[in-house]
């Protein structure tokens, strides 16, 4: 009877999580050719194709989709067995700081994938606004941070341009006599500043009708029509819509999303692997949002 190789199962899940052999290779610490060879051996063992290429990404076939569920269960059971038979404490603890927006979208998949490949590492995700996360990083309270900034930072390990969009109810209409009602975060906030500066430049009146530090509260306010807001297209709750310039709203400047490590410190290998996974996931998320 044939036996599935757990290392190949781990590589399989990495390819699915990152969307390519090249990014998966960085995650599992192998060369791209080694990852390709592992997948070839897996397909030979099964007698069926596991992946098919769609553009730049690798997409699971029906057989691959079925196998993925078992692969994740096998890896989870392997980690459970190791944990149950080990009295040693976790290898280390990593604290990751992220804005609320990204914590609600791609982060759960990233942390789940990292936990499967590094069962002895305790990963703690802390949500907060970007200035708070960067301050915590400078104090050494967290190991990695994802943050939004209005300008491209010089001290980030990775940075990318991310569009900002107006978001509101589907029946929104701009009334020239009353201006724009805004639902925004408390200052300082790059999204809030972009909204008010763009409206001022366009000569459009505005007023803040709802201000909060809670993203869930912000979405609730927009849902019931208290105002429109500015966020990224990667985060669009059901029932709301991206409002284009045809509705009379001005163009918004770009935003930058960046990944930071602790300044002046060389990251441990396990932190560097998490950083690579975060970067790959952010790039995938950005590609889908553009």
Protein Blocks (a to p, Z undefined) as FASTA:
>chain_A
ZZddfklmmmmmmmmmnopaklmmmmnopafklmmmmmmmmmmmnopafbdcehjbccdd
fklmmmmmmmmmmmmmmmmmmmmmpcbdcfbdcdddddfklmmmmmmmmmmmmmmmmmmb
ccddddddfklmmmmmmnopafbdcdddfbdcfkbfbdcdddddddddfkbccdfklopa
ddddddddfklmmmmmmmmmnopacddfbdcfbfklmmmmmmnopaccdddfklccehia
cddfknopacdddddddddddehiacdfklmmmmmmmmmmmmmmmmmmZZ
